[in-house]
Amino acid sequence: MNRTLLNLNPIYEKESYTLDSGTDILRKLRSVSISASKIQDLQIGYQLKNPALESGSSVELVPNWFYKQDGRWHAASDAVNAKTQIGEERKSS
């Protein structure tokens, strides 16, 4: 008998997410110097996150936009947030 090492117990929390439109996410990516002409694909998917300890969940799947560039997939929110944080750090220096 084969058994998996993962025990997935679904937790059905009703949480609502709203994603930007494709046009809006492309505009945000361009604003952080990611050229739309270099994006090979753009899709909605789920990002695996570690939830807060007090939530009692092991993992959390969060919907997000992903873009493919140079054959690799990247989370659009990570790219936008990283560039924004860098800009904020420069302002406070």
C-alpha positions in Angstrom: 0.0 0.0 0.0 1.4 3.4 -1.0 0.7 6.4 1.3 1.5 10.0 0.6 3.6 11.9 3.1 1.1 14.8 2.9 -2.2 14.8 4.8 -4.4 17.4 3.1 -7.3 18.4 5.2 -9.3 21.1 3.4 -10.3 24.1 5.4 -13.2 25.8 3.8 -12.9 29.4 4.6 -14.9 31.7 2.4 -12.6 34.5 1.4 -13.1 36.7 -1.6 -10.2 37.9 -3.8 -10.4 40.5 -6.6 -7.6 40.5 -9.2 -6.7 43.4 -11.5 -7.8 43.1 -15.1 -5.2 41.9 -17.6 -4.9 45.4 -18.9 -4.3 46.8 -15.4 -1.7 44.1 -14.6 0.2 44.8 -17.8 0.2 48.5 -17.0 1.6 47.8 -13.5 4.3 45.5 -14.9 5.3 48.2 -17.4 5.5 50.7 -14.5 8.2 48.6 -12.9 10.2 48.3 -16.1 8.9 44.9 -17.3 8.4 45.2 -21.0 5.1 43.8 -22.3 6.9 42.8 -25.5 9.1 40.4 -23.5 6.2 38.7 -21.8 5.6 35.4 -23.4 2.3 34.6 -21.6 0.1 36.0 -18.9 -2.3 33.8 -16.8 -4.2 33.6 -13.6 -3.0 30.9 -11.2 -2.6 30.1 -7.5 0.4 31.0 -5.4 1.3 28.8 -2.5 1.8 30.9 0.7 2.6 30.1 4.3 -0.3 31.5 6.4 0.0 33.3 9.7 0.7 30.9 12.6 -2.6 31.8 14.3 -4.7 30.7 11.4 -4.1 27.0 12.0 -3.6 26.3 8.3 -0.6 24.6 6.9 -0.7 26.3 3.5 -2.8 28.8 1.6 -3.5 29.1 -2.1 -3.9 32.7 -3.2 -5.0 33.6 -6.7 -2.6 35.8 -8.6 -1.5 36.9 -12.0 1.6 35.1 -13.4 3.7 36.2 -16.4 6.2 34.1 -18.4 9.4 35.8 -19.4 12.5 34.0 -20.8 10.8 30.7 -20.3 10.2 31.2 -16.6 7.0 32.0 -14.7 6.9 34.9 -12.2 4.2 36.2 -9.9 3.2 39.6 -11.1 2.5 40.8 -7.5 6.0 39.8 -6.4 7.5 41.9 -9.2 5.3 44.9 -8.6 5.7 44.8 -4.8 9.5 44.3 -4.9 10.0 47.3 -7.2 7.7 49.4 -5.0 9.6 48.4 -1.8 12.9 49.3 -3.4 11.5 52.7 -4.3 10.2 53.3 -0.8 13.6 52.3 0.7 15.3 54.9 -1.6 12.9 57.6 -0.5 13.6 57.0 3.2 17.4 56.9 2.7 
